[in-house]
Amino acid sequence: MTVAVSLLAGISSPALAVAFALYPIWLPEIFPRTTEVVFYGASLIVATGTLLASAIPAAVAERMGAGPEAAMRVWLVAAALLTGLGILARF
């Protein structure tokens, strides 16, 4: 579920425009520079960033004594919060 929520953030986040604009930095020369390829890559970058950023509260919760299941729930909630904020920022 956390990965699915992060993928949704990759499509709807305002950070997508930034990653899209910076494609000359991260897109290797072997890939075509079409809009579809750049959008897909930028979406994956934002989704991965969301997944990593939402893992920080889960790691803190686990360090403070929460079990693995509780930490996974914290991770899902943090990813959903970031995704929700991204969706709200679009409107």
C-alpha positions, 0 to 999 in steps of 0.5 A: 500500500505504501508503494502505491500511495507513493506512486500516486504522489509521483503523478500528482505532486508539484515536485513533478514539475521541478523534476521534469524541468531538471531532466538534462541533469538526471536523464542519461543520453541513451534514453530518448528525450521525448515527453513521455520518457521524461515524464515517466522518469520524473514521476519515478524520481518523485515517487522514490523521494516520497517513499524515502521521505515517508520512511523517516517517521517510520524509522523514528517510531521503530527506534522509539520501540514501536513494533514492525507492524506499527512502524509500517502503519506509520510509514503508510500514514506518512506517505498518505500525508505527503501524497494528500498535501501534494494533491491539495497543492495542485488545486 
